[in-house]
Amino acid sequence: MQDDTLTPDDRDFVTALASGLEVIQAFDDETPRMTLSEVAAKTDMNRARARRFLLTLHALGYVRKQQRHFELAPKALQLGYAFLSANNYRSVIQQYLEDITDEIGESSSMGVLDGNDVIYVARSSAKHRLMAITLSVGTRLPAAYTSMGRVLLSQLPDDELARYLEQVKLEPHTERSITDTAQLRNCIEQVRQQGYSIVDQELDPGLRSLAVPAFDANGKLLGAINISTNAARIDFDTLTRSFLPLLRDKVQLIKTHVS
């Protein structure tokens, strides 16, 4: 089998599997419970096709049905747990994230790139809440507007970064959000050069975050690790002089202990 990524036109591409996963991914924080019609509309399927996938997922235990509404069942957690279990470095990283929170009293997370989003795969939460949404393992945020996202984008080969920039839709989340592709490219190039990213209130008012890449002992990219803070409480000087060295120390320890 070749390493090239399949396209939907390839003979080995299993359309039914892709559609089933699309139905699962349709359930999120904004739409945790949906009717058949809502699932069909969100996945751009006709009702008959969406119904077959929902009923199959229900039979397998991944979806449960309550009258006219469908929602994910606890068994769906096994899909995410399989990823975490296969990546046994998670417990090591989790400890370092908790060490960061203990040392500075701020939240720290690890994320990986998935399409245009960053997915949180480990997190240590501080007592104070920074965003309107609750951040947890499995949360997806747009890579363009997060410090972890820009760090991960900076690690892409030039051709992959170019494809990302060609198709990404930049939508303002705050008055500080970048909406120009050329400006985003410049930001990513700066991250490549300096080795870290700071995003200041582009995703959520008051949220300021710093991130660096994390590698294993073989130089393989594991993800990005961040510290998220309140902009009114933590200034840029503290981020660069105190928090950045701390993050760099932790990713060096991760590199030492994860092979």
N, C-alpha and C positions, 0 to 999 in steps of 0.2 A: 504494500500500500504506500502511495506517495504521501509526503508530508504536506502537500499543498491543501489548503482549505477547500472543502467542497462548496459548490454553489447549488442552489435549488434545481438547476438544470442537469446536474450530474446524475448518472444512473444509480450511483450508490447512496444518493441523498434520500433519506426516509422522511417523506413529507408528513406522514401521520405522526411520527415521533416529534418532529418540529412543531407541529400544530398543537399536540398535547402539552408540550412544554410552554407554548405560548399562552394557552388557557391558564395554566398554573400561574404564570408570571403576570397575568391580568389582574390578579388579586393583590392589592397593596394597601397602604395606609389610608388612601383616599377612598378605595372601593373594596373593603374587606368582605362585603356581602353583595351579591348581584343576582338579578334575575337572568333567565336564559337570554332574553332580548338584550340586556345590558352587556353580557359576556360576548354575544355575537357582534354587537356594535363596537366594543372595545378591541376585539381581535380582528375585526373586518372579515368575519365569516358569516355565511348564511345561517339561519336558525337551525336547520337540520344538521349541518356539520357541527356547529357548536354543541348541540344537544348530544350527539353521539360521543363527543369527547368528554363532556361533563358526566354523562352516565357511565362511561368507562372508568373515569377517574373515581367516580363514586363507588363503583363496584370494587375497585382496587383499594379503596380506603383513603385516598388522598383528598377527596372532596366529600363534604357532607351536605345534605339537602334538608332544608326546613321550609316546608310548604313550597312557595314559589322561589325561594332564595337559595343560592348556593354559596358556600364558603369553604376555605381550606380546612382540612382536618389535621389534627396533630401529627398524623403520619407523614405529612408533607415536610416536617422538620427533619426527617431522615435524609432527605435529599441534600440539605445543607450540612447535616452532621457528617455525611459521607465525605464531603470536601474537607471539613475540619479534621476528621480522623485520619484521612490520607496525608494530611500535612501535619506531621507530628511535632513540628516546631512551635505550634500554637501555644503550648503550655509555657515554653521558655519565654516567648514574646509577651504573653499575658503577665508574667511575673515582672518583666521590665517595665511594662506599662503601669502596673500598680506601684512600682518603685517610683516612677515619675510623679504620679499623683500624690504619693506619700511625701515626696521631697518638696514639691512646689504647690500642692493643693489645687492643681489644674487637671482637667480631663486629658487623657491621652488615648490615641486609637491607632490601629493599623488598618490600612485599606489596600485593595487590589483593584486593578482596572478591569472593567467588564463593559466592552462597547464604549459608549460615551459617558459611562457612570463610574463612580468609585463605589465599591461595596465594602462595608465595614466587616472585617473578619475577626477582630479582637478589639476590646475597649475596656478602659478603666475610667469610670465616671467620678468626677468630683461632686461634692454636695450641691454646689450651686448649678442651676440649669442655665444653659446659654442660648438655646434655640426654642422656638415655639414647638417644633416637633421633637419627639423623643428619639435620641440616637441610640442604637443598639446593634449587636451583631446582625447582619443582614440588611441594614439600612442602605439605601442607594441614594447618592447625591450626584449632581452633574459635575463631571471632572473639571470642566472649564472654570468653575467658580469655587473650587476647594484647593487648599494648599497641597493635600495629598494627590489630588487629581493632576495638578500641574507638574508635580514632581514625577509622577508616573508617565505623563505625556512626554516629559523631557527625556525619558529613557527609551522612547520608541525610536526605531530606525527612521531616517529621514523620509523614506517613502510612505511608511505607515502614518507618520505624523502629518504628512501632506494630505493623505486620504482622509484622515480625521478632520483636518481643518476645512477640507472641501465640502464635507457633508454635515458638519455640526451646525445646529441652530442655536445661535446665541440670543438668549432672551434675558432682559434685565430683571433681576430679583430685587435690587435696591438701586438707588441713584448712583452708586459707585460701580455697578456692574459693567464690565467690559462688554461691548456689543460689536466691536470691530474685529474681524478675523486677523487683520494685519497686526493690530495691537496685541491680541492674544498670542500670536506667533512670537512677537518680540518678548513678551513676558516669559514664554516657555524657553526661548533661547537664553534669556538671562538666568533662568533657573538652571539650565544646563551648565552655564559657566560658573555659577557660584555654588551650586550643589545643594541649594535649599530654596524653599518657596515661602513667602509670606503673602497671605490674602487677607485684605483688610475690608471687612464689611461688604463684600460683593455678593454673598449669598443670603446673609441675614443681618439686619442692623445690629451693631454692637458686637458681632462675632469677628474676632481676629484670630488667625491660626498660622502656625509655623509647621513645616514638614520637611523631612529629609528621606532619602531612599534607604532601604535596608536590604543587605545582601547576605547570602550564606557564605560559608568558608570557601566555596568553589567559585564565588563571584556571581552566582545566580541571583537575580532580583527576586526578593521575597514579596516586596510591597513597599508602601510608604508608611512612615510613622509620624504622627503629628502631636502637637500640643494646641488645644483650643482654649481661648481666653476671652474675657470681656474687654473690649477696647477701652472702656472707661477706667478699667482697673489696671491694665497692663499696657505700658507704652512700648514703642519700637525698640528703645534702648535696652529694656529688660529682655525683650525677645532675642535680640541679637547677642547681647553680652552675657546673659545668664542662661536662657532657655536653649539657645542653639548649641552651645558646648555640651549641655546636658544630653540633648538628643543625640549628638554625635558620639558621645561616650557610650550611650545605650546601644546604638546600632553597631558600634565596634564590638561590644560584648556579644551582641547577637551573632555577628559574623564569626566570632571565636567559638561560640557554643552550638551553632547550627550548621550541620554539614549536609 
